[in-house]
Amino acid sequence: METDFWDLPPVSDTVLSPNTTWTNEIALAWYSRQGWLCGCNYLPGTAINQLEMWQADTFDTTTINRELGWAKELGFNTMRVYLHHLLWTEDAAGFKNRLNTYLRIAAEHGLKTILVFFDDCWNDTARLGPQPAPKQGVHNSGWVQDPGTRLQKYPDTINTLKAYVQDVMGSFKQDERILMWDLYNEPGNNAQGTDGLPLVKKAFEWAREVNPTQPLTVGVWNHDAGYVEYNRFQLAHSDVITYHDYTGVDNHKQVIDSLKKYGRPLICTEYMARPSGSLFHLIMPLLKQEHIGAINWGLVSGKSNTIFAWKTPMPNVNEPALWFHDILRQDGTPFSMEEVAFIRSICIP
């Protein structure tokens, strides 16, 4: 990757208002109060996707409490968690009550939360109700996009999405248990091209109208030429720059160097894929040295099947010899004792 790929005109530091990005000074002052952020993307082992995590019938507080306790024992202080607009459309009050319950449990374990609204990853088949069983050996076989192609098929959905974002964010806009609002995960993924860019822009517009005390972000994740327009907008409008990188330490360092020039806080909100060399003992020291938040993918091996690789189904294998993501089994035992010892050594002061 060319280290100057992310270049765009400087974002001028303007007076903070509901419709402007935080200045660099405000963002850095906020970040200086956080300490070093380390944690993971979290989905309970008993849930196959966002819907199963949050629906009333399958909202498993016992598992959430147990697993977040394990996260605390690792020394983690931050979880990144996905929402879905269908949950709000079905029962807005109930969904927000469950979200409040989750935030209470997380806070009891000393964990702040990054909340994600929209997502272009995996299946365009989101439906409320019972969710599908995992496909053996298939990575994230049941994960669902939000809103996916629903918005192209039914343009009026945009009104629902605005109401959803503004109601949820408005209800928690001063909640110190929420670290940050991640408005859109990997826009343009799954060959969606620039279809997601209008929603990225709208999401920032809606969020600025709410004017939360927490920062806003949409992470850059793809440096191919087709994502230039996305990347320029995301970098220019995020209060805190977030990014994904699943490569080894040398390439990851290039990514960091290319993003540091913007003078804003950096948080890596996805990393750690063992077969590609994105390993805790290599990446975490780099991120800590650079004072960049370290949020890996996956805590507990469960229904998501993220111990299997993205594009390498293994339907006849119960467990690969080398896990792709995740740290612990569902009984809390680690994939690697040495790995867990290292995580604790770097995360626990």
N, C-alpha and C positions, 0 to 999 in steps of 0.2 A: 504494500500500500504506500502511495506517495504521502509523505508526512504533511504536505500542504493541501491535501484533498479537501479538508474541512474549511478552508479559507472562505470568508465572506466579509463584507464591509463591517467595520467595527460598529457595535451597538452603542449609540451615544447614551451617556448617563443622564437621564431626564428626571424631573421631579416625579416621585412616586404617586400614582393615582390608581383608581380602580381599573383603568384601561391601559396601564403601561407595565412593562417588565420591571422587576426589581433592579435597582442599580447594582453594579458590582460591589460597591461598598456595603450596601444593605445585605446582599447575599453572603458576602464573606463574614460579616458580623454575625449573621444567623449561624453560619457553619461553625464559627469559632466556639459557639456555645454548645455544640453537639458532642464534642469528643470524637474519637475515631469510631466510625460506624462499621460494624461487622454483623453479618447475619445471612439470611437466605430467603429465597422465594418459598412461600409456605402454602401447602395444600395438605389437609389431613390425610393420613394413610387410608382412611375409610371412604374417601371421596375420589371419584374419577375426574371431576371437573368442578368449575366454579358453582354450577347449579346445585350439584349434590352437596357441596360444602355448606351452602347457605339456605337451601330450602328447609322449611319448618320440619318436615318429616325426617330429614337426614342431617340436621344441624347437630353435630355430635360434640357437645361441650366436654364430655368426659375425655374423649380422645384429644381434643384441642388442648385442654388443660394439661394432660399428661405429656403431649409432644412439645408444647411450648416450655414445659418444665425442663425437658431434655435440652432444648435450645439454650435456655438460661445456663444449664450446666456446662455447655460448650463455651460459654462466655459471650454468646450472641446478645446483641442489644437491639436489633432491627429485623423486622419481617416485612417482606413485600407480598401483598395479598391482592388477588383479583376479585372484582365484583362482576355483576352482569345486570343489564338493564331489565331483563325479563323478570327478575326477582322483584324489582321495584314496581313494575307494571301490575304484577299479580297482587301484591300486598305491600304498599309503600311503608306503612307504619310498622308492620311486622318485620319487614326486612331491616329497617333502621333499628328496631329494637334488638334484633339478632346481631347487627353490626356493633351496636353499643355493648352487647354482652361479650362479643369477641374482644373488643378493645379493652374492656375491663379485665378479662382473663390475661391478655397480653401484658397489660400494665402491671398486673400483680406479679408477673415474672420479669419485670424490668425491661420490657420490650416495647419499643415504639413501632409504628406501622406505616408503611408506604402503601397507599391504596391506588389500584389501577382501575380505570373506568372501561376503556375500549381495548380491543385486541383483534389483530388480523391473523392469528396463528391457528393452525389445525382445522377443525371441522366446521363447515358452514351449515350445521344441522341443529342448532340450539332449540330445544323444546323443553318446556316445564314438565314436571312429573317424574316418574321413575327414569333413571338414566341407564344407558346400556352397560352391560358387563364388560370388563376389560377384554381386549383381544390379546391372547397370550403372546408375549414376546414383542408386542407392537408399542412403541413409544407414544405416550399421550393419545391412546386410541380413542378416548372419549372427550378430550378437551374441545371446547367450542369457541368460535369466534363471537365477537360482539361489536357491531351489529351484523357483520358479514354482509352478504349480498342482499339482505333484507332491505337495506336502505336504498339500493338501486331499484329493487322491485317495487317498493312501497315508499316513495319519497316523503310522504307525510310522516313517516317514522321520525323525521328530524325534529318535529315538535315534541314527541315523546322523549327523545334523547335529551333535548334541552331541559325539559321539566325534570327529568331524572337527575342529570348532573347538578342542576341548581338546587334541587330539593335536598339531595344527599349532602352535597358540599355545604349548602347553607345551614344544615342541621349540625354540622361538625366543624364549621369554619374557624372556630377558636379553640378546638379541642387539642390540648397539648399531647394527647396520646397518639395523634397522627403527625408523623414527621413531615410528610410531603404528599402531594397529589400527583400521581403519574397518569396523565390524561389519556394516553393511547400507547399500547404496547406494539412495537414493530409494525407501524403502518406501512402498507404496501406488500406485506408478506403474502405467501401463497398466490403469487402471480397476479396480485390485484392492481399492480401498476400504480398510477396516481389516483385511483378511485378514492383512496382514503384521505387524500390531502384536504379536500374541502371540510371533512369532519374534523381533522386535526385543527384547522383554522377556527372552525366553529367552537370546538371544545375550549380553546384558549379564550375566545371571545366570551363564552358563557361563564367561564371560571373567573375572568377578570371582573365581570359584572357582580359576582358574588363577593369578590375581594377577600379571600380567606387570609388568615394570619400565617398559614403554612405556605411554603413555596410551591410553584407549579413546574412541571417538567414533562417533556416527551423525549425519550432517549433515542439517540442515533444508534443504528445497529448495522447498517449496510453501506459500504463505501463504494459500491458499483455506480457507474455513471447514471443509471436510471433513477437513483435516489438523491441526486444533487438538489432538486427542488425541495424535497422533504427535509434534507439535512440543513439546508440554509434556513428554512423557516423554523425548524425545531431549535436550532442553536441560537437563533436570534430572539426567540420568544420564551425560552426556558429560563426561569430564575436560577435554577441549579442545573448544570449540565450533567446528564446521565447518559450512559452508553452501555452496550453489550459487547463482550469480546470473549470468544471461546478458543482463542489461539494460544500458542506458547508465549513464554516470557519476553522474547525479543520483539515479536510483532506487537504484543500488548504494550510494551514500552513505547513503540512508535505511535500507537494510538494515543497514549497519554500525552506524549510530546506535542502531538498535533492539536490536542484539545486544551492544553494548559494555556495557550496563547490568548484565550478569551478572558482570562483573569477571573473566572468564576469558580465556585466550588465544583468538584468532580465526584460523582458517585458511580461506580460500576455496578449496575443493577442486575447483570447476569454474567456469570463466568463459571468455570469449572466443568470441563468435559475431559475425563481422564484419558481416553484414547488419543486426544489431540494435543496432549501436553499442557492443558490448562489445569494445573494441579495446585492444591492448597499450599504445599510447601514452596512452590515457585511464585505463585501469583500474590498470595497474601502479604509476604514481606515487601514486595514491590509496591503494593497499594498502601500499606501502612507507612512505608518510607515517604511516599509521595502525599500522604494524608488524603487518600482517596477512599471513600466508602467501599466496602467489599461485601457484595450481596450475591452469594452463589446460587445456582439453581438446585433446589431440592434439599429436604431434611430427612424425611422418612420414606423408605421404599414401600409403596402401597399400590393402590388401584391405578395410578397414573402410568405405571410401568416405565418410569423414566430412568431406571437402571439399564434399560436397553437403549441402543443408539437411535438417532433420528431416522435414518434411512436404511437400517439394517434389521429388519424383522427376524426374530428367532422363535418361531411359534412352537418349536419342540424343545425349548430350553426353559427351565424354571428360573434360572439365575445365571447370567453371564459370568465368566471368570473375572472379568474386569467391569465393574459397574460404570455406566456412562455418567449419571448424576447420582445424587442422594448420599447420605452419610450413615444413616442408621436403619436397621431392620425394624419391623413393627413391634418387636419386643424390647426395643431400645438398645440392642447390642449393635456395635459398629461394624461396618464393612471392613474397616481397618483400624485396629487399636492405635497404631503409630500415627495415623492421620488424625484421629480424635485427640491424641495427646498433643500433637502439633497445633491444632486449632485452639485448644485450651491455652497453650503456652503463649500464643500470640494475641489472643482476644482478652484474656483475663489479666487485668493490670497487676 
